[in-house]
Amino acid sequence: MGCCGGDDDDDREPPPRTPDLSPPPPSSAAAATDSTISPMNSHFSALACRDTLRLIFEKLPVPDLARASCVCRFWSSIASDRDMVIRAFAAPWRLKEVVGVPSSGSFWRDNGMGKFAISHRIKRGDSVASLAVKYSVQVMDIKRLNNMMSDHGIYSRERLLIPINNPDILIDATCYIERDNHAKREVAVLYPEGVRDIEINSLLKRTTSEQGKKRLLDSLRRSMHVDDGTAQYYLSISDGDPRAALSEFSEDLRWGRKVGLA
């Protein structure tokens, strides 16, 4: 009987198991997600430190720096720092210096080759075709950059902007942010060695007349985006040299931002 009873017990089916409804343990991927830095968790405070953000932003290229400035006002106040923006703008091309203040902060959001140009002072016998050969660029690229519909547009201008197709030209160069009224755009202009000095000397010789002085002052005021009094001040402390006046103005801007005055 006992054996038979034992056999009957062995033949019985086990009772059904109750399903386990408890949540599964977190996977490694989920754990990694939980540690992601975001405004929704405590780790976000690591990116609320100005010094930490500055160290990070100084490593960013121009496009990423522009994106960072759109996150919030705090990030924008750091990512929009002029010295940081200029360094990011100049770093890929190993520029020595960028002089001048653009009319819009959006100028700094793109530092592709199209943002740079060589200033060519037009001489007798120049043509768009001859300049294209001289600088090894395409005729259409010169026309597009200078907003020219035909070759005849060259005769009404004192200079043409020449596209740069060799980045080595920019190494250790100084570029001047200027708005070309004919091209209807702001560009970082590179002057061939000695040419800008010749143009400055030519301007200084014309300052013997009141009209020449006003022309020089207006040009400097537009480049700095300041009033006449400020432009006159920087021109006077630079002995009438517009390039030196722009450099002095840029240095004062950097100092002002560094000490928190601007």
Contacts in CASP RR format, 6 or more apart in sequence:
PFRMAT RR
TARGET T0000
AUTHOR 0000-0000-0000
METHOD contacts of the structure
MODEL  1
MGCCGGDDDDDREPPPRTPDLSPPPPSSAAAATDSTISPMNSHFSALACR
DTLRLIFEKLPVPDLARASCVCRFWSSIASDRDMVIRAFAAPWRLKEVVG
VPSSGSFWRDNGMGKFAISHRIKRGDSVASLAVKYSVQVMDIKRLNNMMS
DHGIYSRERLLIPINNPDILIDATCYIERDNHAKREVAVLYPEGVRDIEI
NSLLKRTTSEQGKKRLLDSLRRSMHVDDGTAQYYLSISDGDPRAALSEFS
EDLRWGRKVGLA
26 34 0 8 1.000
34 41 0 8 1.000
35 43 0 8 1.000
36 43 0 8 1.000
37 43 0 8 1.000
37 44 0 8 1.000
37 46 0 8 1.000
37 47 0 8 1.000
38 44 0 8 1.000
46 52 0 8 1.000
47 53 0 8 1.000
47 56 0 8 1.000
48 74 0 8 1.000
50 78 0 8 1.000
53 75 0 8 1.000
53 78 0 8 1.000
54 78 0 8 1.000
54 81 0 8 1.000
54 84 0 8 1.000
57 65 0 8 1.000
57 68 0 8 1.000
57 78 0 8 1.000
57 79 0 8 1.000
57 84 0 8 1.000
58 84 0 8 1.000
58 87 0 8 1.000
58 88 0 8 1.000
60 68 0 8 1.000
60 88 0 8 1.000
61 88 0 8 1.000
61 91 0 8 1.000
61 92 0 8 1.000
62 85 0 8 1.000
62 88 0 8 1.000
62 89 0 8 1.000
62 108 0 8 1.000
62 109 0 8 1.000
62 110 0 8 1.000
62 111 0 8 1.000
63 109 0 8 1.000
63 110 0 8 1.000
65 79 0 8 1.000
65 84 0 8 1.000
65 85 0 8 1.000
65 88 0 8 1.000
66 79 0 8 1.000
66 108 0 8 1.000
66 109 0 8 1.000
68 75 0 8 1.000
68 76 0 8 1.000
68 79 0 8 1.000
69 75 0 8 1.000
69 76 0 8 1.000
69 79 0 8 1.000
69 80 0 8 1.000
70 76 0 8 1.000
78 84 0 8 1.000
79 85 0 8 1.000
81 257 0 8 1.000
82 253 0 8 1.000
82 254 0 8 1.000
82 257 0 8 1.000
83 254 0 8 1.000
83 257 0 8 1.000
83 258 0 8 1.000
85 108 0 8 1.000
86 98 0 8 1.000
86 108 0 8 1.000
88 108 0 8 1.000
88 111 0 8 1.000
89 95 0 8 1.000
89 98 0 8 1.000
89 108 0 8 1.000
89 111 0 8 1.000
90 97 0 8 1.000
90 98 0 8 1.000
90 111 0 8 1.000
92 111 0 8 1.000
93 111 0 8 1.000
93 116 0 8 1.000
93 167 0 8 1.000
93 170 0 8 1.000
93 171 0 8 1.000
94 170 0 8 1.000
94 171 0 8 1.000
94 172 0 8 1.000
95 170 0 8 1.000
95 171 0 8 1.000
95 172 0 8 1.000
95 173 0 8 1.000
95 174 0 8 1.000
95 175 0 8 1.000
96 172 0 8 1.000
96 173 0 8 1.000
96 174 0 8 1.000
97 174 0 8 1.000
97 175 0 8 1.000
97 247 0 8 1.000
98 174 0 8 1.000
98 175 0 8 1.000
98 177 0 8 1.000
98 188 0 8 1.000
99 174 0 8 1.000
99 175 0 8 1.000
99 176 0 8 1.000
99 177 0 8 1.000
99 243 0 8 1.000
99 246 0 8 1.000
99 247 0 8 1.000
99 250 0 8 1.000
100 176 0 8 1.000
100 177 0 8 1.000
100 223 0 8 1.000
100 224 0 8 1.000
100 246 0 8 1.000
100 249 0 8 1.000
100 250 0 8 1.000
101 177 0 8 1.000
101 223 0 8 1.000
101 224 0 8 1.000
101 225 0 8 1.000
101 249 0 8 1.000
101 250 0 8 1.000
101 253 0 8 1.000
102 108 0 8 1.000
102 177 0 8 1.000
102 186 0 8 1.000
103 179 0 8 1.000
103 186 0 8 1.000
103 225 0 8 1.000
104 186 0 8 1.000
107 115 0 8 1.000
107 177 0 8 1.000
107 186 0 8 1.000
113 163 0 8 1.000
113 164 0 8 1.000
113 165 0 8 1.000
113 167 0 8 1.000
114 145 0 8 1.000
114 163 0 8 1.000
114 164 0 8 1.000
114 187 0 8 1.000
115 187 0 8 1.000
115 188 0 8 1.000
116 164 0 8 1.000
116 170 0 8 1.000
116 175 0 8 1.000
116 187 0 8 1.000
116 188 0 8 1.000
116 189 0 8 1.000
116 190 0 8 1.000
117 145 0 8 1.000
117 161 0 8 1.000
117 162 0 8 1.000
117 163 0 8 1.000
117 164 0 8 1.000
117 187 0 8 1.000
117 188 0 8 1.000
117 189 0 8 1.000
117 190 0 8 1.000
118 135 0 8 1.000
118 161 0 8 1.000
118 162 0 8 1.000
118 164 0 8 1.000
118 169 0 8 1.000
118 189 0 8 1.000
118 190 0 8 1.000
118 191 0 8 1.000
118 192 0 8 1.000
119 159 0 8 1.000
119 161 0 8 1.000
119 162 0 8 1.000
119 189 0 8 1.000
119 190 0 8 1.000
119 191 0 8 1.000
119 192 0 8 1.000
119 195 0 8 1.000
119 196 0 8 1.000
120 126 0 8 1.000
120 131 0 8 1.000
120 135 0 8 1.000
120 159 0 8 1.000
120 160 0 8 1.000
120 161 0 8 1.000
120 162 0 8 1.000
120 192 0 8 1.000
121 158 0 8 1.000
121 159 0 8 1.000
121 195 0 8 1.000
121 199 0 8 1.000
122 154 0 8 1.000
122 157 0 8 1.000
122 158 0 8 1.000
122 159 0 8 1.000
122 160 0 8 1.000
126 154 0 8 1.000
127 151 0 8 1.000
127 154 0 8 1.000
128 139 0 8 1.000
128 142 0 8 1.000
128 143 0 8 1.000
128 148 0 8 1.000
128 151 0 8 1.000
128 154 0 8 1.000
128 160 0 8 1.000
129 139 0 8 1.000
129 151 0 8 1.000
131 142 0 8 1.000
131 160 0 8 1.000
131 162 0 8 1.000
132 138 0 8 1.000
132 139 0 8 1.000
132 141 0 8 1.000
132 142 0 8 1.000
135 162 0 8 1.000
135 163 0 8 1.000
136 165 0 8 1.000
136 166 0 8 1.000
137 162 0 8 1.000
137 163 0 8 1.000
137 165 0 8 1.000
141 163 0 8 1.000
142 148 0 8 1.000
142 160 0 8 1.000
142 161 0 8 1.000
142 162 0 8 1.000
142 163 0 8 1.000
143 149 0 8 1.000
145 161 0 8 1.000
145 162 0 8 1.000
145 163 0 8 1.000
145 183 0 8 1.000
146 157 0 8 1.000
146 160 0 8 1.000
146 161 0 8 1.000
146 180 0 8 1.000
146 182 0 8 1.000
146 183 0 8 1.000
147 182 0 8 1.000
147 183 0 8 1.000
147 184 0 8 1.000
147 185 0 8 1.000
148 154 0 8 1.000
154 160 0 8 1.000
156 182 0 8 1.000
157 182 0 8 1.000
161 180 0 8 1.000
161 183 0 8 1.000
161 187 0 8 1.000
161 189 0 8 1.000
164 170 0 8 1.000
164 190 0 8 1.000
169 190 0 8 1.000
170 190 0 8 1.000
173 190 0 8 1.000
174 190 0 8 1.000
175 188 0 8 1.000
175 189 0 8 1.000
175 190 0 8 1.000
176 188 0 8 1.000
176 189 0 8 1.000
176 191 0 8 1.000
176 196 0 8 1.000
176 223 0 8 1.000
176 243 0 8 1.000
176 246 0 8 1.000
177 186 0 8 1.000
177 187 0 8 1.000
177 188 0 8 1.000
177 189 0 8 1.000
177 223 0 8 1.000
178 186 0 8 1.000
178 187 0 8 1.000
178 189 0 8 1.000
178 223 0 8 1.000
179 185 0 8 1.000
179 186 0 8 1.000
179 222 0 8 1.000
180 186 0 8 1.000
180 187 0 8 1.000
191 199 0 8 1.000
196 243 0 8 1.000
200 241 0 8 1.000
200 242 0 8 1.000
200 243 0 8 1.000
203 215 0 8 1.000
203 216 0 8 1.000
203 219 0 8 1.000
203 242 0 8 1.000
204 216 0 8 1.000
204 240 0 8 1.000
204 241 0 8 1.000
206 212 0 8 1.000
206 215 0 8 1.000
206 216 0 8 1.000
207 213 0 8 1.000
207 216 0 8 1.000
207 240 0 8 1.000
216 235 0 8 1.000
216 242 0 8 1.000
217 228 0 8 1.000
217 231 0 8 1.000
217 232 0 8 1.000
217 235 0 8 1.000
219 242 0 8 1.000
220 231 0 8 1.000
220 234 0 8 1.000
220 235 0 8 1.000
220 242 0 8 1.000
220 245 0 8 1.000
220 246 0 8 1.000
221 227 0 8 1.000
221 228 0 8 1.000
221 230 0 8 1.000
221 231 0 8 1.000
223 242 0 8 1.000
223 246 0 8 1.000
224 230 0 8 1.000
224 231 0 8 1.000
224 234 0 8 1.000
224 246 0 8 1.000
224 249 0 8 1.000
226 249 0 8 1.000
231 245 0 8 1.000
234 245 0 8 1.000
234 246 0 8 1.000
234 248 0 8 1.000
234 249 0 8 1.000
235 242 0 8 1.000
235 245 0 8 1.000
237 245 0 8 1.000
237 248 0 8 1.000
238 244 0 8 1.000
238 245 0 8 1.000
238 247 0 8 1.000
238 248 0 8 1.000
253 262 0 8 1.000
256 262 0 8 1.000
END
